[in-house]
């Protein structure tokens, strides 16, 4: 298993995402690829888990993400999006492994993300993130989670 940057293989990664995610990132990728990095766990040449770290705001961000997240961009934190594990590799802790390997690359780097499923809060909190904000829109609730680096 290797953890590597796979921007040249972006289409392969996009194809493993849920269709709605694939459509979103496929439309905006040309606009954001210069300030984004796709990292993946690769085994025997196949991508088994991956995600994207963005360093600038995305065209599709919600008002909540823009308002609450911009201060973290200003601090140099990376925004994690599109974290996904291949369906046939679920329940192997690969999402946690991906986050751990990402944090190990630069122990001074902070990260933030937003989630829309309450069940994901526990996953990210288990992986060192703190939930620090909740959107006011109860119809489309979002939470902002932040990972503060141990070494600053």
C-alpha positions in Angstrom: 0.0 0.0 0.0 1.3 3.4 -1.0 0.0 6.9 -0.2 0.7 9.2 -3.2 -0.4 12.2 -5.1 -2.4 11.1 -8.1 -3.5 14.3 -10.0 -2.5 12.8 -13.3 -4.9 9.9 -12.6 -7.8 12.2 -11.6 -10.3 10.7 -14.0 -9.7 7.2 -12.5 -10.3 8.6 -9.0 -13.4 10.5 -10.2 -14.9 7.4 -11.7 -14.9 5.6 -8.3 -16.9 8.4 -6.6 -20.7 8.4 -6.3 -22.2 9.8 -9.6 -23.3 13.1 -8.1 -19.9 13.7 -6.6 -18.2 12.7 -9.9 -20.4 15.2 -11.8 -19.6 18.0 -9.3 -15.8 17.6 -9.3 -15.8 16.8 -13.1 -17.3 20.2 -13.8 -15.0 22.3 -11.6 -11.8 20.3 -11.8 -10.2 22.5 -14.5 -10.9 25.6 -12.4 -9.4 24.2 -9.2 -6.7 21.7 -10.2 -3.9 24.2 -9.9 -4.6 24.7 -6.2 -5.8 21.1 -5.4 -4.1 17.8 -4.8 -5.6 14.4 -5.0 -4.1 11.9 -2.6 -4.8 8.2 -2.7 -4.0 4.9 -1.1 -2.9 2.8 -4.0 -2.5 -1.0 -3.8 -1.1 -3.0 -6.7 -1.7 -0.1 -9.0 -5.3 0.4 -8.1 -6.8 3.4 -6.2 -8.6 2.0 -3.1 -9.2 5.2 -1.2 -8.7 8.9 -2.0 -9.6 12.4 -1.3 -8.8 15.9 -2.4 -7.1 18.8 -0.5 -8.1 22.2 -1.8 -6.1 25.3 -0.9 -8.6 27.9 -2.2 -12.4 28.2 -2.2 -14.5 26.1 -4.6 -17.1 27.5 -6.9 -19.7 25.2 -5.4 -19.3 26.1 -1.7 -22.3 26.9 0.4 -22.7 30.2 2.2 -22.0 28.4 5.5 -18.7 27.0 4.1 -17.6 30.4 2.8 -18.5 32.2 6.0 -17.1 29.7 8.5 -14.4 28.2 6.4 -12.7 31.2 4.8 -10.8 32.0 8.1 -9.2 28.6 7.8 -8.1 29.1 4.2 -6.7 32.4 5.4 -4.6 30.5 8.0 -3.3 28.1 5.3 -5.5 25.2 6.3 -6.4 22.7 3.5 -10.0 21.9 2.8 -10.6 18.2 2.5 -13.3 17.1 0.1 -14.4 14.0 -1.8 -12.9 11.5 0.7 -14.0 8.1 -0.6 -13.1 4.5 -0.1 -13.8 1.9 -2.8 -17.0 0.0 -2.2 -15.2 -3.4 -2.1 -12.7 -2.1 0.5 -15.1 -0.8 3.1 -14.7 -1.7 6.8 -10.9 -1.8 6.5 -10.4 1.6 8.3 -9.0 3.0 5.0 -10.7 6.4 5.5 -9.0 6.7 8.9 -5.7 5.5 7.3 -6.0 8.1 4.5 -6.5 10.9 7.1 -3.6 9.7 9.2 -1.2 9.5 6.2 -2.3 12.9 5.1 -1.6 14.4 8.5 1.8 12.7 8.6 2.9 14.3 5.4 3.2 17.7 7.1 2.6 17.7 10.9 2.3 21.5 10.9 -0.6 21.4 8.4 -4.2 22.0 9.5 -7.3 20.9 7.7 -11.0 21.6 7.7 -14.0 20.1 6.1 -17.8 20.2 6.2 -20.2 17.3 6.6 -23.9 17.0 6.0 -24.5 13.6 7.7 -24.5 13.5 11.5 -23.0 10.0 11.5 -19.8 11.4 9.9 -19.2 13.6 13.0 -18.2 10.6 15.1 -15.8 9.4 12.3 -14.0 12.7 12.0 -13.9 13.3 15.7 -12.3 9.9 16.1 -9.7 11.0 13.6 -8.7 14.2 15.5 -11.2 16.7 14.1 -13.3 19.0 16.3 -16.8 20.0 15.3 -16.8 23.8 15.7 -19.8 25.2 13.9 -23.3 24.1 12.8 -25.3 25.8 10.1 -28.5 27.6 10.9 -30.4 26.0 8.0 -32.1 23.1 9.7 -33.4 21.8 6.3 -29.8 21.4 4.9 -27.7 21.1 8.1 -23.9 21.2 7.8 -21.2 21.0 10.4 -17.7 22.5 10.1 -14.9 20.3 11.5 -11.3 21.3 12.0 -8.1 19.4 12.5 -5.5 21.6 14.4 -1.9 20.4 13.9 -0.1 19.2 17.0 3.1 21.0 15.9 2.7 24.6 14.8 
